[in-house]
Amino acid sequence: MKKIGDLIYSKEAEEDATLKEKHTPEIEAPANAKADEAFDVTVVVGRAVPHPNLVEHHIKWIRVFVEEEGRSHNPVHAATYEIGPAYAEPQVTFPLKLRKSSTVYALGYCNLHGMWESSIDIAVE
């Protein structure tokens, strides 16, 4: 039986380049952060090639998870942003606080093309 992770497209997935550019969440955040100090994280789906924002084809949500170094149970859910078609764009900026060095994962869900994933590492001092 497949696990849900086996079905998620990542930036490394061997897919059509345009499909990847339209669907893979792009995470913007500093490479380094101070423990317990908030910093801004931006997640954008379709920066290089805009994703359609129509009722029949749109990004439904963006979810963010954190895999904290040394934590026994990972990942931790950090944020969920629901996106309505036609009005809201698939981009969000929010403050995040980390206690330890972590990997931040972003998932984006397209109502036609499923879930897409990317991640970045952030070192915490």
C-alpha positions in Angstrom: 0.0 0.0 0.0 1.3 3.5 -0.9 1.8 6.2 1.7 0.5 9.7 1.1 4.1 10.9 0.8 4.6 8.6 -2.2 1.9 10.6 -4.0 3.3 14.1 -3.4 5.2 15.8 -6.2 8.5 17.4 -5.2 10.7 19.9 -7.0 12.9 16.9 -7.8 10.0 15.0 -9.4 10.6 14.1 -13.1 7.6 15.9 -14.4 6.9 18.3 -17.2 9.0 21.5 -16.4 6.0 23.9 -16.9 3.9 21.7 -14.6 6.6 21.9 -11.9 7.1 25.7 -12.2 3.3 26.3 -11.9 2.8 24.0 -8.9 5.9 23.6 -6.7 5.7 25.9 -3.7 8.6 28.3 -3.4 9.7 29.0 0.2 11.4 32.3 0.9 13.0 32.4 4.4 16.4 33.3 5.9 19.0 30.5 6.0 19.8 31.4 9.6 17.5 32.4 12.5 17.8 33.1 16.2 16.0 30.7 18.6 12.5 31.8 19.5 12.7 35.0 17.4 10.0 35.4 14.8 11.0 35.8 11.1 9.0 36.1 8.0 8.4 33.1 5.7 6.8 33.5 2.3 5.3 30.6 0.3 4.4 31.2 -3.3 2.9 28.7 -5.8 3.6 29.6 -9.4 6.1 32.4 -9.1 8.0 31.6 -12.3 5.0 30.5 -14.3 1.7 31.8 -12.8 -0.8 29.2 -11.8 -4.4 29.6 -13.1 -6.8 31.0 -10.5 -10.1 29.8 -11.8 -12.9 27.9 -10.2 -12.1 24.9 -12.4 -8.3 25.0 -11.8 -6.8 26.6 -8.8 -4.5 26.2 -5.7 -6.8 25.2 -2.9 -4.4 25.4 0.1 -0.9 25.9 1.3 0.3 24.0 4.4 3.6 24.3 6.2 5.3 21.7 8.5 8.5 21.9 10.5 10.9 19.0 11.1 12.8 20.1 14.2 16.2 18.7 14.8 16.3 16.3 17.7 12.5 16.1 18.1 11.2 12.6 18.6 7.9 13.2 16.7 8.2 15.1 13.4 7.0 16.9 11.5 5.0 19.6 13.4 2.2 21.4 11.7 3.0 25.1 11.6 0.3 26.7 9.4 -2.5 26.2 6.9 -3.8 28.8 4.5 -7.1 28.1 2.6 -7.2 29.9 -0.8 -10.5 30.7 -2.6 -10.4 30.6 -6.4 -10.7 33.8 -8.5 -10.0 36.3 -5.7 -7.1 35.1 -3.5 -3.7 34.3 -5.0 -1.5 31.3 -3.9 0.9 33.4 -1.9 1.2 33.8 1.9 3.7 35.5 4.3 3.6 34.7 8.0 5.9 34.9 11.0 7.5 31.7 12.2 9.6 30.9 15.3 11.9 28.0 15.6 13.6 26.6 18.7 16.2 24.4 16.9 17.6 24.0 13.4 14.8 22.7 11.2 13.6 21.8 7.8 10.6 23.7 6.7 8.2 21.9 4.3 5.5 23.6 2.2 2.7 21.6 0.5 0.4 23.2 -2.1 -2.7 21.5 -3.4 -4.0 22.0 -6.9 -7.6 20.8 -7.4 -6.5 19.2 -10.8 -2.9 18.2 -10.3 -2.7 17.2 -6.6 -0.1 17.9 -3.9 3.3 19.5 -4.5 6.1 19.9 -2.0 9.3 21.8 -1.4 11.6 22.3 1.6 14.4 24.4 2.9 16.8 24.0 5.9 17.1 26.8 8.4 20.0 26.8 10.9 19.0 28.1 14.4 21.6 29.8 16.6 
